[in-house]
């Protein structure tokens, strides 16, 4: 049976608001949480970017829902040994209900210390080694590692959960999906991409969970929602690898000048049409995802949670049960 979760946006909301939304999500009937991990928002209109590990600590006291980072890049801005400690502590705080979602990252967040931004192939090799380092440290043993990209000396993590932290891998192409199938405990995507998920499962990921996430904008009218999406998340419509290579929010703002309101309308379910929201969710179910997460764009969070609790989640769960 498919599980439906809520996607907390660190780019759009501050830490206290994110905790409030997590409580609302649990009350509305959502079953789990994603939370983004950014140093910068995508643009100035979004306007936030709290430190995700502090927020997770607060979430662990505010809700019993499982939490996954969507996603952490443990390669450039933060050394994997530090991420290993952060993830272990988060898992202890959440009493085992924590999953470390990882990906190869974006220059937007990772360039800030002046390090070069590697090519996609190099970033995948870095991520594979980072996962190796994290897993070694999560054994609780002393770790000495001399690798292609990372050095660890006399390192041991003492605060550990009872079980190793699951590591899920965000993959958007065949090469990444094959690597994910081989080294990760689960798959993540923000596209209902059955083909890439299939590659993951064919290359070692069979039987492993798959998480997918998407955005909506619930509002009184479709036009009001389109206006909100176009103001806050025009980057949803940017093509290709721009999201990985543009280095600063102002560059996303410049690129987004090419995005029209109609493009935003096509990119995100907008307005109060329950069927449109259900169709977006169903696309992930049909593609074979086990967990699906939805993010509400904009300030109308209470309206979103009320309407999803009353109109969307009951029908979505009926559909999920029928397909189970």
Buried (B, 14 or more C-beta within 10 A) or exposed (E): EBBBBBBBBBBBBBBEBBBBBBBBBBEBBBBBBBBBBBBBBBBEBBEBBBBBBEBBBBBBEBBEBBBBBBBBBBBBBBBBBBBBBBBBBBBBBBEEBBBBBBBBBBBBBBBBEEEEBBEBEBBBBBBBBBBBBBBBBBEBEEBEBEBEBBEBEEBEBEEBBEEBBBBBBBBBEEEBBBBBBEBBBBBBBBBBBBEBBBBBBEBBBEEBBBBBBBBBBBBEEBEBBBBBBBBBBBBBBBEEEBBBBBBBBEBBBEBBEEBEBEBBBEBBBBBBEBEBBBEBBBBBBEBBBBBBBBBBBBBBBEBBBBBBBEBBBEBBBEBBEEEE
